[in-house]
């Protein structure tokens, strides 16, 4: 299983408690996590299914840099953290 967590900045918009989902590609892991709150997909992925520019995804503590590479394997025992990037001045 993979633990998927959504940062508080996303939880403000949609309910998304931490979830354990089956291991697999990043796309499959996120898709499983979106089943609990389908509306969250819109905040995280664009129309092509890629990670939006204002979202950062960390896999086992390392930021996933390739927004279009969704076939990256996330192994059992892994952790995915999804963060909405915030800016301000």
Secondary structure, 3 states (H helix, E strand, C coil): CEEEEECHHHHCCCCCCCEEECCEEHHHHHHHHHCCCCCHHHHHECCCCCECCCEEEEECCEECCCCCCCCCEECCCCEEEEEECCCCC
